[in-house]
Amino acid sequence: MTERTLRVGMLGCGTVGAAVVRLLHEHGDDIARRADLRLAVTRVAVRDVERDRDLPLDPSVFTTDPEAVTLDPDIDIVCELIGGIEPARSLVLGALAAGKPVVTANKELLANAGKDVFDAAGDRGLDLGFEAAVAGGIPLIKPLKESLAGERVDRITGIVNGTTNYILTEMSDQGVTFDEALADAKRLGYAEADPTADVDGFDAAAKCAILASIAFNTRVVAGDVYREGIARVTPQDIADAARLGYVVKLLAIAELEDEAISARVHPAMIPATHPLASVRDAFNAVFIEGARVGQLMFYGRGAGGDPTATAVVGDLIDVARDLVTGGWSIGCTCSLDRRIRPMGDTRGQYYLNLHVEDRPGVLAEIADQFGRNGVSIERVWQEGSGNEATLVFITHLAQEGAFQKTVEELRELSCVRAVASLLRVEGEEG
Ligand SMILES: NC(=O)c1ccc[n+]([C@@H]2O[C@H](COP(=O)([O-])OP(=O)(O)OC[C@H]3O[C@@H](n4cnc5c(N)ncnc54)[C@H](OP(=O)(O)O)[C@@H]3O)[C@@H](O)[C@H]2O)c1
């Protein structure tokens, strides 16, 4: 049988795109052996065609007109690596309308306009691969969609943003502030000049939406995900956590309880013994809990050109195989319309550090406030005395809304000088 060559048209050739081109070039023979086909990049749209990219491509393949890629009748597969919602959305829809399957690494597109692109792909029976959109080189989408298709996933807890994990690791190891750790992350290239998408949790929220959508068969969009970033995490929080045997991480959590989905991104204390606690620096990990499979953890490099390119090329090979065999991989899995639980209705455990007046009756006054809101205290202790007096609480599982109301009411009490620190606690009571 003659080995077929499929022609790939790329939209974007930056960090990931360039790594995809190199990988296809360097592993071309391996891919041919494994998949019985070759992938040739024959058209590439970029903004600047003059730039020297030092890639094994003829300069004539480059164009500034993305539609010259998506609409080129000689292109078999379109690989979208531009990023952002527009023009990526219109270009992907254009490629699908032209009958071309698509591979993308674009979490923003899928978490905000996923329905448009999945519907377009589904209507035409075309593949849409997006393994690289969540946690770069870590295989997650196929394991969730395929390997775990027979499982009921209860909960996904992920460290899915390398920048924030690097910053929190630095704060924890060096005792530095958030601003100092962020400056360091920028200097080392772990954070962008504008770090908003990472530190405010937007990047993690988009990934959380994608994971929740697949795990719970319901369209969850980025706007459905409750989001808090790490800018308010203090060295005090980290030190308190360490003293109590916890580590502070930015977590993306997607869980299904009583047929309602909770999707949220926020910093949280997790026990130092939890598998996610040992995920340091810019690494990512996703912890999946299922009814029968128990606990699974996927760990690795969640970003970077080369790791992400492996996921893109894996998808390209899958799509190419389907083109050759006439197959069609699993498309949109959002077959249900489960309710999204508002953050106030979720349940969690909380850590609260209050600066208080050091006089008789203060603890009773504060405990009374907890009790009136139905928040029960698991542990409480006093540290320091006089003007330095601090009360530290860890609650049992409580409703988020009731806990937040308690904190607001505590702020009003004359015996409470300040709410020094407040963090959710994950991975303890279940
Ligand atoms: N970087 C990572 O580690 C990583 C990890 C996982 C997923 N992703 C995702 O992968 C995608 C690509 O990320 P990246 O880091 O490779 O981005 P990047 O380095 O900024 O590259 C973007 C590419 O798109 C081209 N481009 C931008 N606007 C265009 C337009 N209107 N028409 C044609 N070309 C255009 C740029 O052209 P020029 O080269 O001429 O500027 C550049 O080649 C994003 O969706 C991102 O979220 C990235």
The ligand as an SDF file (V2000), in Angstrom:
LIG
                    3D

 48 52  0  0  0  0  0  0  0  0999 V2000
    2.5390   28.6610   24.3860 N   0  0  0  0  0  0  0  0  0  0  0  0
    2.1280   27.6330   25.1030 C   0  0  0  0  0  0  0  0  0  0  0  0
    2.8570   27.1100   25.9390 O   0  0  0  0  0  0  0  0  0  0  0  0
    0.7560   27.0730   24.8930 C   0  0  0  0  0  0  0  0  0  0  0  0
    0.3420   25.9460   25.6200 C   0  0  0  0  0  0  0  0  0  0  0  0
   -0.9190   25.3920   25.4140 C   0  0  0  0  0  0  0  0  0  0  0  0
   -1.7620   25.9950   24.5040 C   0  0  0  0  0  0  0  0  0  0  0  0
   -1.3590   27.1170   23.8340 N   0  0  0  0  0  0  0  0  0  0  0  0
   -2.2820   27.7160   22.8820 C   0  0  0  0  0  0  0  0  0  0  0  0
   -1.7200   27.6130   21.5840 O   0  0  0  0  0  0  0  0  0  0  0  0
   -2.1510   28.7190   20.8040 C   0  0  0  0  0  0  0  0  0  0  0  0
   -0.9190   29.4060   20.2270 C   0  0  0  0  0  0  0  0  0  0  0  0
   -0.1220   29.8780   21.2810 O   0  0  0  0  0  0  0  0  0  0  0  0
    1.3680   30.4030   21.0450 P   0  0  0  0  0  0  0  0  0  0  0  0
    1.9710   30.5100   22.3940 O   0  0  0  0  0  0  0  0  0  0  0  0
    2.0360   29.5970   20.0090 O   0  0  0  0  0  0  0  0  0  0  0  0
    1.0820   31.8750   20.4780 O   0  0  0  0  0  0  0  0  0  0  0  0
    2.1210   32.8720   19.7860 P   0  0  0  0  0  0  0  0  0  0  0  0
    3.5150   32.4650   20.0580 O   0  0  0  0  0  0  0  0  0  0  0  0
    1.6800   34.2550   20.1450 O   0  0  0  0  0  0  0  0  0  0  0  0
    1.8460   32.6410   18.2150 O   0  0  0  0  0  0  0  0  0  0  0  0
    0.7030   33.1260   17.5760 C   0  0  0  0  0  0  0  0  0  0  0  0
    0.8920   32.9590   16.0810 C   0  0  0  0  0  0  0  0  0  0  0  0
   -0.2890   33.3800   15.4260 O   0  0  0  0  0  0  0  0  0  0  0  0
    0.0410   34.3040   14.3820 C   0  0  0  0  0  0  0  0  0  0  0  0
   -1.0840   35.2260   14.2620 N   0  0  0  0  0  0  0  0  0  0  0  0
   -1.6380   36.0160   15.1950 C   0  0  0  0  0  0  0  0  0  0  0  0
   -2.6900   36.6720   14.6940 N   0  0  0  0  0  0  0  0  0  0  0  0
   -2.8070   36.2780   13.4160 C   0  0  0  0  0  0  0  0  0  0  0  0
   -3.6970   36.6020   12.3650 C   0  0  0  0  0  0  0  0  0  0  0  0
   -4.7050   37.4660   12.5340 N   0  0  0  0  0  0  0  0  0  0  0  0
   -3.5130   36.0150   11.1470 N   0  0  0  0  0  0  0  0  0  0  0  0
   -2.5090   35.1320   10.9710 C   0  0  0  0  0  0  0  0  0  0  0  0
   -1.6220   34.7750   11.9200 N   0  0  0  0  0  0  0  0  0  0  0  0
   -1.7880   35.3560   13.1330 C   0  0  0  0  0  0  0  0  0  0  0  0
    1.3250   34.9720   14.8300 C   0  0  0  0  0  0  0  0  0  0  0  0
    2.0000   35.4710   13.6930 O   0  0  0  0  0  0  0  0  0  0  0  0
    3.4760   36.1410   13.8350 P   0  0  0  0  0  0  0  0  0  0  0  0
    4.4100   34.9820   14.1280 O   0  0  0  0  0  0  0  0  0  0  0  0
    3.7460   36.7410   12.4960 O   0  0  0  0  0  0  0  0  0  0  0  0
    3.3800   37.1230   14.9500 O   0  0  0  0  0  0  0  0  0  0  0  0
    2.0420   33.7990   15.5020 C   0  0  0  0  0  0  0  0  0  0  0  0
    2.7250   33.0410   14.5370 O   0  0  0  0  0  0  0  0  0  0  0  0
   -3.0060   29.5810   21.7320 C   0  0  0  0  0  0  0  0  0  0  0  0
   -4.3590   29.2540   21.5660 O   0  0  0  0  0  0  0  0  0  0  0  0
   -2.5330   29.1940   23.1070 C   0  0  0  0  0  0  0  0  0  0  0  0
   -3.5060   29.3950   24.1080 O   0  0  0  0  0  0  0  0  0  0  0  0
   -0.1340   27.6560   24.0070 C   0  0  0  0  0  0  0  0  0  0  0  0
  1  2  1  0
  2  3  2  0
  2  4  1  0
  4  5  1  0
  4 48  2  0
  5  6  2  0
  6  7  1  0
  7  8  2  0
  8  9  1  0
  8 48  1  0
  9 10  1  0
  9 46  1  0
 10 11  1  0
 11 12  1  0
 11 44  1  0
 12 13  1  0
 13 14  1  0
 14 15  2  0
 14 16  1  0
 14 17  1  0
 17 18  1  0
 18 19  2  0
 18 20  1  0
 18 21  1  0
 21 22  1  0
 22 23  1  0
 23 24  1  0
 23 42  1  0
 24 25  1  0
 25 26  1  0
 25 36  1  0
 26 27  1  0
 26 35  1  0
 27 28  2  0
 28 29  1  0
 29 30  1  0
 29 35  2  0
 30 31  1  0
 30 32  2  0
 32 33  1  0
 33 34  2  0
 34 35  1  0
 36 37  1  0
 36 42  1  0
 37 38  1  0
 38 39  2  0
 38 40  1  0
 38 41  1  0
 42 43  1  0
 44 45  1  0
 44 46  1  0
 46 47  1  0
M  CHG  2   8   1  16  -1
M  END
$$$$
